[in-house]
Amino acid sequence: MAYRLGAKSRAELAGVHPDLVRVVERAIQITTQDFAVHDGLRTDAEQANYVAAGTSTTLDSKHLKQGDGFGHAVDLVPFINGKLRWEWPAIYPIAAAMHQAARELGVRLRWGGVWDRALSDLPGDPDGLEKAVNAYVARRKRAGVKRVFIDGPHFEVLR
């Protein structure tokens, strides 16, 4: 089934770096899991609220306007039965579509499921991406991190 971005998702892409917008637009064409753009460009106040709520860990987010005037991050949330659902089994196919779209378009991305590697350095299939997340969590725990922050819906341009 072919999916498309709705009006709200397109509105969330306003102010996002054009390279990232192109990847999202390609990913929605090839994904096996429908998704919505939940967040693109954020204000400082919105970001502060996310940090206060514990859903973000930094006030220096790539969702904020960067030096080139664009936000460099989006959050893509699975759309299931008419609702946004933050569920890992549905997130992996979206990450796989973003992996393929970024490769096709020559755009380097970082994914919030595995913060310490470029998305292109990870496997491109949902099962491989799940294993990569588990390996990332294990690496961080071995490094002494008590609470590993992973953010499956998050994608950002690597510069």
Secondary structure as GFF3:
##gff-version 3
##sequence-region A 1 159
A	DSSP	alpha_helix	7	12	.	.	.	ID=ss1
A	DSSP	alpha_helix	18	30	.	.	.	ID=ss2
A	DSSP	beta_strand	35	39	.	.	.	ID=ss3
A	DSSP	alpha_helix	44	53	.	.	.	ID=ss4
A	DSSP	beta_strand	73	80	.	.	.	ID=ss5
A	DSSP	beta_strand	83	84	.	.	.	ID=ss6
A	DSSP	alpha_helix	88	105	.	.	.	ID=ss7
A	DSSP	beta_strand	109	111	.	.	.	ID=ss8
A	DSSP	beta_strand	114	118	.	.	.	ID=ss9
A	DSSP	three_ten_helix	119	121	.	.	.	ID=ss10
A	DSSP	alpha_helix	126	142	.	.	.	ID=ss11
A	DSSP	beta_strand	154	157	.	.	.	ID=ss12
###
